[in-house]
Amino acid sequence: MAQNLGRVLVVDDDAGLRTLSRIVLELEGFHVREAASLAEAEAAIAEERPDVVLLDVHLGPHHSADLFRRLQQDGIPVAAVSGTSEPAEYGLIADASLGKPYHPSALVAVVQQLMGRVQE
């Protein structure tokens, strides 16, 4: 595994997408944690502050707006992830966004952008 380029929290109720995202990002050198719910995300954030959060706009029946806003207030860059809607529809101004399904290279590019490590 490459060096640790930063901590990423992937919050999504789709286990397959979380796993794929974790593998792709770990291969690039990021330390990745996963959360399947808002409660898991909040526990992970309390335990270890991430540098970047990939946050699904919808987690099952729940909406992620409150966590989204709290992360931004805490200065943690957030990439809104959605397969059905645009984050702006919920009044959320994301630092970045990813539409599902996304290509691994798009995932890496967004995380690098949010980490301030945009490759030329």
TIKETI-971452 format. One line per 10 residues: number of its first residue (from 1); for each residue x, y, z of N, C-alpha, C, O, CB. Coordinates in Angstrom, 3 decimals, decimal comma, always signed. Glycine has a CB too. Layout:
REM residues N
NUM	X/Y/Z/X/Y/Z/X/Y/Z/X/Y/Z/X/Y/Z | ...
This chain:
REM residues 120
1	+0,837/-1,181/+0,000/+0,000/+0,000/+0,000/+0,883/+1,245/+0,000/+1,952/+1,273/+0,610/-0,953/-0,002/+1,215 | +0,416/+2,253/-0,686/+1,161/+3,508/-0,787/+1,046/+4,287/+0,515/+0,392/+3,847/+1,460/+0,649/+4,359/-1,970 | +1,684/+5,440/+0,551/+1,655/+6,296/+1,736/+0,248/+6,766/+2,057/-0,644/+6,699/+1,210/+2,565/+7,495/+1,542 | +0,049/+7,241/+3,281/-1,246/+7,751/+3,694/-1,384/+9,197/+3,220/-0,734/+10,098/+3,752/-1,419/+7,650/+5,234 | -2,225/+9,408/+2,229/-2,431/+10,750/+1,675/-3,522/+11,518/+2,397/-3,753/+12,691/+2,103/-2,770/+10,658/+0,208 | -4,187/+10,877/+3,329/-5,250/+11,529/+4,076/-6,334/+10,542/+4,440/-6,355/+9,408/+3,962/-5,835/+12,680/+3,280 | -7,255/+11,001/+5,314/-8,335/+10,155/+5,813/-9,640/+10,486/+5,093/-10,055/+11,642/+5,017/-8,500/+10,329/+7,338 | -10,271/+9,440/+4,569/-11,532/+9,590/+3,851/-12,584/+8,729/+4,542/-12,336/+7,565/+4,856/-11,380/+9,191/+2,345 | -13,752/+9,305/+4,775/-14,882/+8,552/+5,304/-15,897/+8,396/+4,179/-16,360/+9,386/+3,611/-15,517/+9,262/+6,556 | -16,242/+7,146/+3,858/-17,231/+6,840/+2,833/-18,521/+6,446/+3,542/-18,578/+5,426/+4,228/-16,733/+5,701/+1,870
11	-19,561/+7,271/+3,368/-20,844/+7,036/+4,025/-21,880/+6,711/+2,951/-22,275/+7,569/+2,162/-21,284/+8,279/+4,877 | -22,308/+5,447/+2,943/-23,264/+4,994/+1,937/-23,925/+3,728/+2,453/-23,267/+2,897/+3,079/-22,571/+4,747/+0,556 | -25,221/+3,570/+2,197/-25,901/+2,357/+2,635/-25,734/+1,209/+1,646/-26,220/+0,108/+1,904/-27,369/+2,638/+2,846 | -25,074/+1,434/+0,545/-24,776/+0,394/-0,442/-23,415/-0,220/-0,104/-22,373/+0,384/-0,357/-24,785/+0,976/-1,904 | -23,436/-1,423/+0,470/-22,202/-2,077/+0,924/-21,215/-2,294/-0,212/-20,011/-2,114/-0,024/-22,525/-3,410/+1,577 | -21,698/-2,672/-1,373/-20,813/-2,905/-2,510/-20,098/-1,643/-2,951/-18,904/-1,673/-3,250/-21,593/-3,474/-3,666 | -20,819/-0,540/-2,994/-20,219/+0,729/-3,399/-19,213/+1,218/-2,357/-18,161/+1,754/-2,707/-21,307/+1,786/-3,620 | -19,540/+1,032/-1,077/-18,592/+1,406/-0,021/-17,304/+0,602/-0,162/-16,209/+1,159/-0,086/-19,213/+1,184/+1,380 | -17,435/-0,695/-0,365/-16,257/-1,556/-0,473/-15,422/-1,188/-1,687/-14,199/-1,076/-1,594/-16,671/-3,024/-0,551 | -16,075/-1,001/-2,821/-15,355/-0,618/-4,039/-14,635/+0,709/-3,839/-13,472/+0,850/-4,218/-16,321/-0,524/-5,237
21	-15,319/+1,681/-3,246/-14,708/+2,993/-3,002/-13,501/+2,854/-2,081/-12,454/+3,453/-2,326/-15,737/+3,970/-2,389 | -13,651/+2,061/-1,022/-12,539/+1,868/-0,081/-11,339/+1,247/-0,781/-10,214/+1,717/-0,611/-12,976/+0,983/+1,101 | -11,561/+0,208/-1,559/-10,451/-0,467/-2,241/-9,742/+0,480/-3,200/-8,515/+0,566/-3,202/-10,959/-1,701/-3,000 | -10,515/+1,186/-4,012/-9,933/+2,116/-4,987/-9,100/+3,180/-4,275/-7,972/+3,463/-4,679/-11,044/+2,784/-5,836 | -9,649/+3,762/-3,229/-8,949/+4,842/-2,528/-7,742/+4,328/-1,746/-6,716/+5,006/-1,681/-9,907/+5,560/-1,584 | -7,851/+3,151/-1,157/-6,694/+2,594/-0,454/-5,553/+2,290/-1,414/-4,386/+2,482/-1,072/-7,089/+1,326/+0,298 | -5,880/+1,820/-2,605/-4,836/+1,571/-3,604/-4,126/+2,854/-4,011/-2,970/+2,821/-4,433/-5,432/+0,902/-4,835 | -4,814/+3,979/-3,885/-4,215/+5,285/-4,197/-3,423/+5,850/-3,026/-2,714/+6,844/-3,183/-5,298/+6,275/-4,601 | -3,535/+5,226/-1,847/-2,766/+5,664/-0,699/-3,543/+6,389/+0,383/-2,943/+6,949/+1,301/-1,700/+6,527/-1,155 | -4,871/+6,390/+0,295/-5,692/+7,036/+1,307/-6,062/+6,044/+2,406/-6,195/+4,846/+2,152/-6,956/+7,633/+0,675
31	-6,226/+6,546/+3,619/-6,759/+5,749/+4,729/-8,275/+5,918/+4,666/-8,767/+7,046/+4,686/-6,162/+6,205/+6,149 | -9,024/+4,816/+4,591/-10,472/+4,891/+4,368/-11,229/+4,172/+5,472/-10,881/+3,061/+5,870/-10,839/+4,294/+3,005 | -12,273/+4,833/+5,956/-13,239/+4,209/+6,859/-14,579/+4,209/+6,171/-14,861/+5,058/+5,326/-13,314/+4,947/+8,230 | -15,404/+3,249/+6,540/-16,731/+3,121/+5,954/-17,797/+3,287/+7,027/-17,588/+2,941/+8,190/-16,886/+1,764/+5,249 | -18,946/+3,823/+6,617/-20,115/+3,916/+7,480/-21,349/+3,645/+6,629/-21,476/+4,154/+5,516/-20,203/+5,315/+8,180 | -22,263/+2,829/+7,176/-23,467/+2,459/+6,442/-24,682/+3,293/+6,839/-25,734/+3,196/+6,208/-23,765/+1,000/+6,656 | -24,542/+4,107/+7,877/-25,671/+4,892/+8,365/-25,171/+6,215/+8,936/-23,971/+6,424/+9,115/-26,467/+4,106/+9,433 | -26,113/+7,093/+9,214/-25,746/+8,365/+9,826/-25,142/+8,146/+11,207/-24,185/+8,826/+11,577/-26,966/+9,286/+9,922 | -25,686/+7,211/+11,967/-25,152/+6,927/+13,301/-23,717/+6,406/+13,209/-22,857/+6,825/+13,984/-26,045/+5,903/+14,034 | -23,456/+5,503/+12,276/-22,090/+4,997/+12,093/-21,155/+6,111/+11,657/-20,006/+6,170/+12,095/-22,067/+3,860/+11,062
41	-21,643/+6,993/+10,796/-20,816/+8,109/+10,321/-20,450/+9,029/+11,480/-19,293/+9,423/+11,621/-21,552/+8,905/+9,220 | -21,422/+9,367/+12,297/-21,163/+10,257/+13,424/-20,181/+9,624/+14,410/-19,323/+10,315/+14,958/-22,475/+10,610/+14,135 | -20,302/+8,312/+14,641/-19,369/+7,621/+15,537/-17,960/+7,627/+14,956/-16,989/+7,853/+15,677/-19,831/+6,174/+15,792 | -17,849/+7,377/+13,652/-16,534/+7,359/+12,996/-15,890/+8,742/+13,045/-14,685/+8,857/+13,271/-16,664/+6,885/+11,530 | -16,675/+9,780/+12,836/-16,160/+11,152/+12,855/-15,699/+11,529/+14,258/-14,676/+12,194/+14,422/-17,234/+12,144/+12,363 | -16,453/+11,105/+15,268/-16,081/+11,397/+16,653/-14,790/+10,678/+17,038/-13,994/+11,199/+17,819/-17,213/+10,992/+17,606 | -14,588/+9,491/+16,492/-13,395/+8,708/+16,799/-12,155/+9,234/+16,091/-11,078/+9,302/+16,683/-13,617/+7,264/+16,426 | -12,307/+9,604/+14,827/-11,171/+10,076/+14,039/-11,680/+11,034/+12,969/-12,376/+10,628/+12,038/-10,395/+8,884/+13,395 | -11,330/+12,303/+13,109/-11,791/+13,324/+12,162/-11,253/+13,024/+10,765/-10,041/+12,934/+10,570/-11,348/+14,740/+12,620 | -12,154/+12,869/+9,795/-11,696/+12,637/+8,420/-11,253/+13,944/+7,766/-11,638/+15,033/+8,190/-12,812/+11,980/+7,583
51	-10,446/+13,810/+6,738/-10,051/+14,974/+5,944/-11,111/+15,287/+4,896/-11,318/+16,444/+4,531/-8,687/+14,735/+5,269 | -11,780/+14,236/+4,417/-12,801/+14,337/+3,377/-13,892/+13,312/+3,685/-13,609/+12,214/+4,167/-12,187/+14,104/+1,946 | -15,145/+13,685/+3,401/-16,258/+12,747/+3,547/-16,983/+12,637/+2,214/-17,325/+13,639/+1,587/-17,236/+13,201/+4,675 | -17,210/+11,391/+1,796/-18,084/+11,107/+0,663/-19,417/+10,705/+1,272/-19,521/+9,643/+1,885/-17,494/+9,973/-0,295 | -20,428/+11,534/+1,112/-21,690/+11,353/+1,828/-22,843/+11,154/+0,860/-23,173/+12,036/+0,067/-21,969/+12,552/+2,733 | -23,450/+9,974/+0,941/-24,642/+9,694/+0,149/-25,746/+10,644/+0,608/-25,965/+10,811/+1,808/-25,086/+8,193/+0,292 | -26,433/+11,259/-0,338/-27,496/+12,206/-0,016/-28,659/+11,500/+0,670/-29,302/+12,075/+1,548/-27,981/+12,919/-1,282 | -28,936/+10,254/+0,274/-30,001/+9,453/+0,880/-29,397/+8,204/+1,482/-28,728/+7,430/+0,797/-31,093/+9,086/-0,159 | -29,635/+8,013/+2,764/-29,193/+6,784/+3,430/-30,441/+6,022/+3,858/-30,998/+6,256/+4,930/-28,257/+7,093/+4,666 | -30,866/+5,101/+2,988/-32,106/+4,393/+3,262/-33,231/+5,406/+3,328/-33,389/+6,222/+2,420/-32,013/+3,576/+4,578
61	-34,020/+5,360/+4,400/-35,136/+6,300/+4,512/-34,712/+7,672/+5,033/-35,537/+8,581/+5,127/-36,195/+5,727/+5,418 | -33,443/+7,825/+5,367/-32,983/+9,066/+5,987/-32,318/+9,992/+4,973/-31,766/+9,550/+3,966/-32,014/+8,758/+7,119 | -32,386/+11,265/+5,264/-31,755/+12,295/+4,453/-30,526/+12,786/+5,209/-30,573/+12,921/+6,431/-32,747/+13,473/+4,141 | -29,446/+13,052/+4,518/-28,160/+13,370/+5,132/-27,922/+14,863/+5,338/-26,798/+15,255/+5,654/-27,062/+12,812/+4,295 | -28,925/+15,699/+5,172/-28,720/+17,149/+5,181/-28,112/+17,670/+6,473/-27,213/+18,509/+6,432/-30,020/+17,843/+4,938 | -28,586/+17,188/+7,627/-28,057/+17,707/+8,894/-26,582/+17,381/+9,060/-25,794/+18,243/+9,449/-28,846/+17,141/+10,071 | -26,202/+16,140/+8,767/-24,793/+15,762/+8,861/-23,978/+16,546/+7,837/-22,879/+17,012/+8,136/-24,616/+14,239/+8,645 | -24,508/+16,686/+6,661/-23,853/+17,437/+5,589/-23,507/+18,842/+6,074/-22,368/+19,288/+5,933/-24,757/+17,505/+4,333 | -24,474/+19,527/+6,637/-24,257/+20,908/+7,106/-23,270/+20,956/+8,269/-22,431/+21,854/+8,339/-25,591/+21,544/+7,533 | -23,371/+19,990/+9,179/-22,453/+19,957/+10,322/-21,014/+19,767/+9,868/-20,104/+20,411/+10,390/-22,844/+18,839/+11,290
71	-20,808/+18,884/+8,896/-19,454/+18,673/+8,374/-18,906/+19,959/+7,775/-17,753/+20,318/+8,011/-19,446/+17,551/+7,319 | -19,725/+20,644/+7,009/-19,266/+21,888/+6,404/-18,977/+22,950/+7,464/-18,017/+23,710/+7,329/-20,304/+22,407/+5,412 | -19,788/+23,012/+8,504/-19,532/+23,969/+9,591/-18,219/+23,652/+10,291/-17,529/+24,553/+10,770/-20,688/+23,956/+10,609 | -17,876/+22,368/+10,349/-16,625/+21,939/+10,980/-15,431/+22,042/+10,032/-14,309/+21,701/+10,408/-16,760/+20,511/+11,477 | -15,666/+22,509/+8,810/-14,580/+22,690/+7,859/-14,093/+21,406/+7,210/-12,965/+21,342/+6,722/-13,445/+23,347/+8,534 | -14,939/+20,383/+7,203/-14,576/+19,117/+6,558/-15,186/+19,104/+5,161/-16,408/+19,179/+5,028/-15,068/+17,880/+7,400 | -14,365/+19,013/+4,116/-14,895/+18,982/+2,757/-15,799/+17,766/+2,535/-15,494/+16,656/+2,971/-13,747/+18,974/+1,744 | -16,919/+18,006/+1,847/-17,910/+16,963/+1,621/-18,186/+16,831/+0,129/-18,443/+17,815/-0,565/-19,214/+17,268/+2,391 | -18,126/+15,600/-0,342/-18,584/+15,292/-1,694/-19,940/+14,624/-1,550/-20,046/+13,559/-0,941/-17,558/+14,373/-2,476 | -20,972/+15,236/-2,103/-22,312/+14,673/-2,068/-22,418/+13,601/-3,152/-22,045/+13,819/-4,304/-23,393/+15,781/-2,265
81	-22,932/+12,447/-2,755/-23,058/+11,312/-3,667/-24,537/+10,984/-3,806/-25,244/+10,848/-2,807/-22,246/+10,069/-3,157 | -25,005/+10,856/-5,049/-26,416/+10,546/-5,255/-26,617/+9,861/-6,593/-25,945/+10,164/-7,579/-27,269/+11,816/-5,174 | -27,544/+8,945/-6,600/-27,908/+8,290/-7,840/-29,220/+8,785/-8,390/-29,608/+8,417/-9,499/-27,973/+6,820/-7,641 | -29,921/+9,626/-7,623/-31,261/+10,016/-8,041/-31,513/+11,514/-8,103/-32,455/+11,947/-8,767/-32,238/+9,414/-7,133 | -30,705/+12,310/-7,433/-31,011/+13,739/-7,386/-29,735/+14,553/-7,244/-28,660/+14,020/-6,970/-31,970/+14,049/-6,228 | -29,880/+15,830/-7,433/-28,782/+16,760/-7,252/-28,821/+17,288/-5,822/-29,899/+17,593/-5,311/-28,857/+17,922/-8,282 | -27,668/+17,403/-5,168/-27,646/+17,920/-3,796/-28,304/+19,290/-3,659/-28,894/+19,591/-2,622/-26,223/+18,001/-3,307 | -28,210/+20,116/-4,688/-28,785/+21,463/-4,624/-30,310/+21,420/-4,459/-30,908/+22,379/-3,972/-28,417/+22,253/-5,887 | -30,937/+20,310/-4,864/-32,382/+20,178/-4,695/-32,777/+20,211/-3,220/-33,922/+20,517/-2,888/-32,874/+18,882/-5,338 | -31,843/+19,900/-2,350/-32,102/+19,887/-0,904/-31,471/+21,084/-0,218/-31,369/+21,117/+1,008/-31,576/+18,596/-0,278
91	-31,048/+22,065/-0,998/-30,416/+23,241/-0,426/-28,994/+22,986/+0,034/-28,451/+23,746/+0,836/-31,225/+23,743/+0,718 | -28,393/+21,926/-0,466/-27,039/+21,562/-0,074/-26,058/+22,037/-1,134/-26,187/+21,698/-2,310/-26,917/+20,038/+0,138 | -25,093/+22,812/-0,717/-24,053/+23,269/-1,622/-22,819/+22,429/-1,327/-22,104/+22,666/-0,353/-23,766/+24,813/-1,459 | -22,586/+21,457/-2,176/-21,487/+20,520/-1,950/-20,161/+21,120/-2,391/-20,105/+21,962/-3,287/-21,741/+19,207/-2,691 | -19,098/+20,665/-1,740/-17,752/+21,022/-2,182/-17,442/+20,309/-3,493/-16,644/+20,783/-4,301/-16,699/+20,663/-1,101 | -18,089/+19,160/-3,688/-17,977/+18,376/-4,914/-19,156/+17,416/-4,928/-19,825/+17,225/-3,912/-16,596/+17,606/-5,001 | -19,405/+16,817/-6,079/-20,476/+15,824/-6,129/-20,090/+14,692/-7,071/-19,305/+14,860/-8,005/-21,805/+16,471/-6,577 | -20,672/+13,539/-6,788/-20,470/+12,348/-7,602/-21,835/+11,729/-7,854/-22,610/+11,516/-6,922/-19,499/+11,328/-6,908 | -22,127/+11,441/-9,117/-23,359/+10,747/-9,446/-23,102/+9,250/-9,514/-22,091/+8,806/-10,058/-23,938/+11,261/-10,776 | -24,020/+8,483/-8,960/-23,905/+7,023/-9,014/-24,478/+6,536/-10,327/-25,476/+7,087/-10,791/-24,633/+6,351/-7,814
101	-23,902/+5,549/-10,930/-22,608/+4,953/-10,579/-21,478/+5,859/-11,057/-21,626/+6,585/-12,040/-22,465/+3,533/-11,197 | -20,354/+5,808/-10,358/-19,223/+6,633/-10,759/-18,032/+5,750/-11,090/-17,872/+4,647/-10,566/-18,858/+7,639/-9,654 | -17,212/+6,274/-11,971/-16,000/+5,581/-12,394/-14,940/+5,751/-11,313/-14,851/+6,819/-10,708/-15,491/+6,121/-13,768 | -14,135/+4,725/-11,057/-13,084/+4,850/-10,042/-12,189/+6,068/-10,230/-11,779/+6,690/-9,250/-12,236/+3,616/-10,044 | -11,883/+6,413/-11,468/-11,013/+7,576/-11,689/-11,705/+8,872/-11,273/-11,043/+9,800/-10,808/-10,593/+7,658/-13,167 | -13,027/+8,949/-11,432/-13,769/+10,127/-10,990/-13,756/+10,215/-9,464/-13,637/+11,304/-8,903/-15,221/+10,086/-11,516 | -13,876/+9,088/-8,808/-13,807/+9,042/-7,349/-12,465/+9,567/-6,856/-12,410/+10,425/-5,974/-14,034/+7,612/-6,844 | -11,400/+9,054/-7,422/-10,053/+9,474/-7,019/-9,852/+10,961/-7,288/-9,290/+11,674/-6,457/-8,983/+8,650/-7,763 | -10,306/+11,428/-8,439/-10,137/+12,842/-8,797/-10,858/+13,750/-7,802/-10,310/+14,774/-7,394/-10,659/+13,104/-10,221 | -12,074/+13,389/-7,409/-12,825/+14,210/-6,460/-12,127/+14,237/-5,105/-12,004/+15,293/-4,486/-14,263/+13,682/-6,307
111	-11,672/+13,081/-4,650/-10,990/+13,043/-3,353/-9,695/+13,844/-3,413/-9,391/+14,595/-2,486/-10,699/+11,585/-2,931 | -8,937/+13,695/-4,481/-7,696/+14,469/-4,615/-7,994/+15,961/-4,646/-7,285/+16,757/-4,029/-6,932/+14,056/-5,888 | -9,045/+16,335/-5,365/-9,433/+17,748/-5,437/-9,744/+18,270/-4,034/-9,276/+19,339/-3,643/-10,663/+17,938/-6,374 | -10,526/+17,516/-3,292/-10,912/+17,962/-1,969/-9,751/+17,948/-0,989/-9,739/+18,710/-0,023/-12,026/+17,107/-1,449 | -8,790/+17,097/-1,231/-7,584/+17,052/-0,388/-6,581/+18,129/-0,807/-5,575/+18,340/-0,130/-6,924/+15,657/-0,467 | -6,854/+18,805/-1,915/-5,906/+19,795/-2,396/-4,739/+19,175/-3,128/-3,671/+19,778/-3,241/-5,403/+20,616/-1,258 | -4,946/+17,964/-3,626/-3,880/+17,241/-4,319/-4,268/+16,942/-5,755/-4,090/+15,820/-6,229/-3,549/+15,942/-3,587 | -4,790/+17,924/-6,440/-5,187/+17,731/-7,828/-3,949/+17,455/-8,663/-2,993/+18,230/-8,657/-5,951/+18,965/-8,367 | -3,979/+16,350/-9,375/-2,831/+16,015/-10,225/-2,990/+16,698/-11,579/-4,093/+16,815/-12,114/-2,697/+14,470/-10,403 | -1,891/+17,133/-12,101/-1,927/+17,805/-13,415/-1,874/+16,784/-14,530/-1,895/+17,151/-15,704/-0,759/+18,803/-13,560
